[in-house]
Amino acid sequence: MGLAKTEKFTDQQNEIARFAKVFGHPARVSILQHLFKIDACVCGDLVDEIGLAQPTVSQHLKELKQLGLIKGNVEGTKVCYCIHKENWVAMKKVLIAFLDQDLPINPDCC
């Protein structure tokens, strides 16, 4: 398999692709939705909420944390996760600017 060759693309293009990738799995979307719904940090009950095995949930949490959309704090033997609000707002700005592009209406275009 070939390399992604991400260096050929702008920082913004790579950033948008990273956001798209993190939203590309329904488990990560579910985790984010749950964190927004409870509007608090969650410690440990995500496995029951998401319905996947602990290692699978941990891997998805790791992806979300690496991108900075969630943050985790160690409390005793547990890691508590919540939405990283500042990074969420920054991500929304990038995606809105990208998604808000409009094509001129050209009836002769394919």
C-alpha angles and dihedrals in degrees: 000000000000127000120265090239090209090165088074090067133068122262088249093052091050091047093052090048091052090052091048091050094052090052090047094088122064092216091062091046089050092050091051092047091051093049090050092047095053093039090207141080115284123213116198106324096098092095091061092043097048096036097222131116118279095248090051093049090046091054092051091047089051091054092049092046094047089055089048098239092121133028130208133208126195112235110179107304094342134080113219119207133202139160114283094228099194093051091045091055091047091050091050091054092053094047095043091052089051097043094043093068112117130200118225111248108254115172091195093059120101 
